[in-house]
Amino acid sequence: MAKQSVIARSQKKPKYSSRIVRRCFRCGRKRGFMRDFGLCRICFREMASNGQIPGVTKASW
């Protein structure tokens, strides 16, 4: 879990557009972020396994 100060800093509008840091809305993690869902890979996997993300199923072939 990211510190509250780090999350607050990332929500401010940056001086330059290249400094945007996208973070998971659930835990605040910045690495392994998936833009389509707004989640990090860990939270995505937990929520998908629990069936909380509609249309996402575990692959099997």
CYANA upper distance limits for C-alpha pairs under 8 A (distance plus 0.5 A):
  1 MET  CA     27 CYS  CA      5.73
  1 MET  CA     28 GLY  CA      6.65
  1 MET  CA     29 ARG  CA      7.26
  2 ALA  CA      6 VAL  CA      7.11
  2 ALA  CA      7 ILE  CA      7.22
  2 ALA  CA     27 CYS  CA      7.18
  2 ALA  CA     28 GLY  CA      5.70
  2 ALA  CA     29 ARG  CA      6.73
  3 LYS  CA      7 ILE  CA      6.94
  4 GLN  CA      8 ALA  CA      6.58
  5 SER  CA      9 ARG  CA      6.62
  6 VAL  CA     10 SER  CA      6.79
  7 ILE  CA     11 GLN  CA      6.95
  7 ILE  CA     23 ARG  CA      8.32
  7 ILE  CA     28 GLY  CA      6.78
  8 ALA  CA     12 LYS  CA      7.29
 10 SER  CA     20 ILE  CA      7.83
 10 SER  CA     21 VAL  CA      6.38
 10 SER  CA     22 ARG  CA      7.97
 10 SER  CA     23 ARG  CA      8.25
 13 LYS  CA     20 ILE  CA      8.36
 14 PRO  CA     19 ARG  CA      6.60
 14 PRO  CA     20 ILE  CA      6.87
 15 LYS  CA     19 ARG  CA      7.99
 16 TYR  CA     20 ILE  CA      8.29
 21 VAL  CA     30 LYS  CA      7.53
 22 ARG  CA     30 LYS  CA      6.63
 22 ARG  CA     33 PHE  CA      7.79
 23 ARG  CA     28 GLY  CA      5.65
 23 ARG  CA     29 ARG  CA      5.91
 23 ARG  CA     30 LYS  CA      5.01
 23 ARG  CA     31 ARG  CA      8.32
 23 ARG  CA     33 PHE  CA      7.19
 23 ARG  CA     38 GLY  CA      7.94
 23 ARG  CA     39 LEU  CA      7.92
 23 ARG  CA     40 CYS  CA      8.02
 24 CYS  CA     28 GLY  CA      5.15
 24 CYS  CA     29 ARG  CA      5.78
 24 CYS  CA     30 LYS  CA      6.95
 24 CYS  CA     33 PHE  CA      6.99
 24 CYS  CA     38 GLY  CA      6.21
 24 CYS  CA     39 LEU  CA      4.93
 24 CYS  CA     40 CYS  CA      5.74
 25 PHE  CA     38 GLY  CA      6.95
 25 PHE  CA     39 LEU  CA      6.84
 26 ARG  CA     39 LEU  CA      7.44
 26 ARG  CA     43 CYS  CA      7.81
 27 CYS  CA     43 CYS  CA      8.22
 29 ARG  CA     33 PHE  CA      7.99
 29 ARG  CA     40 CYS  CA      6.86
 30 LYS  CA     40 CYS  CA      7.73
 31 ARG  CA     40 CYS  CA      7.46
 32 GLY  CA     40 CYS  CA      5.74
 32 GLY  CA     41 ARG  CA      5.89
 33 PHE  CA     38 GLY  CA      7.50
 33 PHE  CA     39 LEU  CA      6.26
 33 PHE  CA     40 CYS  CA      4.66
 33 PHE  CA     41 ARG  CA      6.71
 34 MET  CA     38 GLY  CA      6.27
 34 MET  CA     39 LEU  CA      6.12
 34 MET  CA     40 CYS  CA      6.40
 34 MET  CA     41 ARG  CA      7.43
 35 ARG  CA     39 LEU  CA      7.68
 37 PHE  CA     44 PHE  CA      8.33
 39 LEU  CA     43 CYS  CA      6.62
 39 LEU  CA     44 PHE  CA      6.26
 40 CYS  CA     44 PHE  CA      6.51
 41 ARG  CA     45 ARG  CA      6.60
 42 ILE  CA     46 GLU  CA      6.85
 43 CYS  CA     47 MET  CA      6.57
 44 PHE  CA     48 ALA  CA      6.41
 45 ARG  CA     49 SER  CA      6.52
 46 GLU  CA     50 ASN  CA      6.84
 47 MET  CA     51 GLY  CA      6.69
 47 MET  CA     52 GLN  CA      5.60
 47 MET  CA     53 ILE  CA      6.68
 48 ALA  CA     52 GLN  CA      6.33
 48 ALA  CA     53 ILE  CA      5.91
 48 ALA  CA     56 VAL  CA      6.78
 48 ALA  CA     57 THR  CA      7.48
 48 ALA  CA     58 LYS  CA      8.37
 49 SER  CA     57 THR  CA      8.42
 49 SER  CA     58 LYS  CA      8.10
 51 GLY  CA     56 VAL  CA      8.19
 51 GLY  CA     57 THR  CA      8.48
